[in-house]
Amino acid sequence: MSETVKALREKYLGKRVKILDMAGEMCYNNKCGTVTHVDDAGQLHGTWGGCAILPEVDKFEIIKEDHHA
């Protein structure tokens, strides 16, 4: 496993994210989900749907859940 993939897994696995802009997949913009898997190519997979987030291409942010709502 590359150091980059290892770092991505440590940073994002299990985190809630919001997709701000997914290149070529406008229907995913503003979707939220939890990162469930980081593959060997460094793509983030999760509960937002079938497309993976490409960290070098797509814009997304880690979000915190509001437990008081």
HUDAHU-V219495 format. One record per backbone hydrogen bond with DSSP energy under -0.5 kcal/mol. CO is the residue of the C=O (numbers start at 1). NH is the residue of the N-H. E is the energy in kcal/mol with one decimal. If there is no record, write none. Layout:
co | nh | e
CO | NH | E
CO | NH | E
This chain:
co | nh | e
2 | 6 | -2.2
3 | 7 | -2.4
4 | 8 | -2.4
5 | 9 | -2.4
6 | 10 | -2.1
7 | 11 | -2.1
8 | 12 | -2.8
9 | 13 | -1.6
12 | 15 | -2.5
15 | 35 | -2.6
16 | 63 | -2.7
17 | 33 | -2.0
18 | 20 | -0.6
18 | 61 | -2.1
19 | 30 | -3.6
21 | 23 | -0.6
21 | 59 | -2.8
22 | 25 | -2.3
25 | 28 | -2.2
26 | 29 | -1.3
28 | 31 | -2.1
31 | 19 | -3.0
33 | 17 | -3.1
34 | 36 | -0.5
34 | 47 | -1.6
35 | 14 | -2.6
37 | 39 | -0.5
37 | 45 | -3.1
39 | 42 | -2.1
42 | 55 | -0.6
43 | 39 | -2.0
43 | 45 | -0.5
44 | 53 | -2.8
45 | 36 | -2.2
45 | 37 | -1.7
46 | 49 | -1.0
53 | 44 | -2.6
53 | 55 | -0.8
54 | 57 | -1.9
54 | 58 | -3.0
58 | 60 | -0.5
59 | 20 | -2.2
59 | 21 | -2.2
61 | 18 | -2.6
65 | 67 | -1.0
66 | 69 | -0.9
